Amino acid sequence: MRNTFAALSATLVLAGLAAPPVWAQSGGHMMMMPDEMKWADIPSLPAGAKISVLEGPLSEAVPFTFRLKFPANYQIAAHWHPAIEHVTVISGTFNMGAGDKLDTTKTMALSAGAVAIMQPKTAHFAWTRDETIVQVHGVGPWGVTYVNPADDPRKK
């Protein structure tokens, strides 16, 4: 079955969010094992996070699905997205909060299987204590805008 997938490799650039979309399709049907996912750096997040685009492209008004892998003790400053964000925790604990500034005391610990949904332009932040993987899906185009522009790693 894996041989029936057509692998696409290109560079995605949307508001500084760059990652090679690594998704495979065959007649609208897709299956992928975790070890087949290809991980890449994400310029729009602090160093250490990785992305694996499963469905996309993120730059178009079409459905997207991607996974994010965060190392232990990782923090994401307050930011928002132009599209609704559906997050499902795959492994680890993803601590999320809403607001204009990262505050680890004002978060909810989301364990594997938990879900969070943020409406477009809702400021939120997150952090991890251990390695954590989340899956994000929605309809693009997708991007990351930091509440405080000084927090944007693309500007450092």
C-alpha positions as CSV (number, residue, x, y, z in Angstrom):
1,M,0.0,0.0,0.0
2,R,2.9,2.4,0.8
3,N,4.1,2.1,-2.8
4,T,0.8,3.6,-4.0
5,F,1.4,6.9,-2.3
6,A,2.8,9.7,-4.4
7,A,5.3,11.7,-2.2
8,L,5.3,15.4,-2.7
9,S,8.3,17.5,-1.6
10,A,8.3,21.3,-2.0
11,T,9.0,24.3,0.2
12,L,6.1,26.0,1.9
13,V,6.4,29.6,2.8
14,L,3.5,31.3,4.5
15,A,4.1,34.2,6.8
16,G,7.5,32.8,7.6
17,L,6.1,29.4,8.4
18,A,8.3,27.2,6.3
19,A,8.3,23.4,6.2
20,P,8.5,20.8,3.4
21,P,5.0,19.5,3.0
22,V,5.4,15.8,3.3
23,W,2.0,14.3,2.5
24,A,1.0,11.4,0.4
25,Q,-2.3,10.9,-1.5
26,S,-3.8,8.4,-3.8
27,G,-7.2,9.2,-5.2
28,G,-8.2,11.2,-2.1
29,H,-7.3,8.3,0.2
30,M,-4.3,8.5,2.5
31,M,-2.7,6.3,5.1
32,M,0.6,6.9,6.9
33,M,2.5,5.2,9.7
34,P,4.3,7.4,12.3
35,D,7.7,6.3,11.2
36,E,6.9,7.6,7.6
37,M,6.5,11.1,8.8
38,K,9.2,13.5,7.9
39,W,10.1,16.2,10.4
40,A,11.5,19.7,9.7
41,D,12.4,22.9,11.6
42,I,9.8,25.6,11.8
43,P,11.1,29.2,11.5
44,S,7.9,30.7,13.0
45,L,8.4,28.8,16.3
46,P,11.4,28.9,18.7
47,A,14.3,26.5,17.9
48,G,13.7,22.9,18.8
49,A,10.1,22.4,17.5
50,K,9.6,20.2,14.5
51,I,6.7,19.9,12.0
52,S,5.4,17.1,9.8
53,V,2.8,18.3,7.3
54,L,0.4,15.4,6.7
55,E,-2.2,17.2,4.5
56,G,-1.9,20.6,2.9
57,P,-0.6,22.9,1.6
58,L,-0.9,25.3,4.5
59,S,-0.7,28.4,2.2
60,E,-4.1,27.7,0.5
61,A,-7.7,27.8,1.6
62,V,-7.9,24.0,1.8
63,P,-8.0,21.5,4.7
64,F,-4.6,21.0,6.4
65,T,-3.3,18.6,9.0
66,F,0.1,18.7,10.6
67,R,1.9,17.4,13.7
68,L,4.2,19.4,15.9
69,K,6.9,17.9,18.1
70,F,8.1,19.9,21.0
71,P,11.1,19.1,23.2
72,A,11.0,19.1,27.0
73,N,10.8,22.5,28.7
74,Y,9.6,24.3,25.5
75,Q,7.7,27.6,25.5
76,I,5.6,29.3,22.8
77,A,4.9,33.0,23.5
78,A,1.4,34.4,23.1
79,H,0.4,34.3,19.4
80,W,-2.7,33.8,17.2
81,H,-3.6,32.2,13.9
82,P,-5.7,33.5,11.0
83,A,-7.8,30.3,10.9
84,I,-9.5,28.1,13.5
85,E,-7.1,25.8,15.3
86,H,-8.0,22.3,16.3
87,V,-5.3,20.7,18.5
88,T,-5.3,17.1,19.6
89,V,-2.5,15.9,22.0
90,I,-0.9,12.7,20.6
91,S,1.7,12.2,23.4
92,G,3.1,14.1,26.4
93,T,1.3,17.0,28.1
94,F,0.6,20.3,26.3
95,N,0.0,23.1,28.7
96,M,-2.1,25.8,27.0
97,G,-3.5,29.2,28.1
98,A,-5.3,32.1,26.6
99,G,-4.1,35.7,26.8
100,D,-1.6,38.2,25.6
101,K,1.4,37.0,27.6
102,L,2.8,33.5,28.4
103,D,2.0,32.7,32.0
104,T,2.7,29.1,33.1
105,T,0.4,29.5,36.1
106,K,-2.6,30.2,33.9
107,T,-2.6,27.1,31.7
108,M,-4.5,23.9,31.4
109,A,-2.5,20.7,31.2
110,L,-3.8,18.7,28.2
111,S,-2.7,15.1,28.3
112,A,-2.7,12.5,25.4
113,G,-6.2,12.4,23.8
114,A,-7.2,15.9,25.0
115,V,-8.5,18.5,22.5
116,A,-8.4,22.3,22.3
117,I,-10.1,24.5,19.8
118,M,-9.2,28.2,19.3
119,Q,-11.1,30.6,17.2
120,P,-9.2,32.7,14.6
121,K,-7.2,35.5,16.1
122,T,-7.5,34.2,19.7
123,A,-4.3,35.0,21.6
124,H,-2.9,31.9,23.3
125,F,0.4,30.4,24.5
126,A,1.8,27.0,25.5
127,W,4.6,25.2,27.2
128,T,5.8,21.6,27.8
129,R,7.6,19.9,30.6
130,D,8.4,16.7,28.6
131,E,8.6,15.9,24.9
132,T,5.1,16.4,23.5
133,I,3.5,15.8,20.1
134,V,0.3,17.5,19.0
135,Q,-1.8,17.3,15.8
136,V,-3.3,20.4,14.4
137,H,-6.0,20.6,11.7
138,G,-8.2,23.2,10.1
139,V,-8.7,25.0,6.9
140,G,-6.0,27.4,5.6
141,P,-4.4,29.5,4.9
142,W,-2.3,29.1,8.1
143,G,0.1,31.4,9.8
144,V,1.5,32.5,13.2
145,T,1.4,36.1,14.4
146,Y,3.0,36.9,17.8
147,V,1.2,39.3,20.1
148,N,4.5,40.9,21.0
149,P,6.5,41.1,17.7
150,A,9.8,40.9,19.7
151,D,8.8,37.2,20.6
152,D,8.8,36.3,16.9
153,P,11.9,34.1,16.2
154,R,11.8,35.1,12.5
155,K,12.9,38.6,13.6
156,K,15.9,37.5,15.7
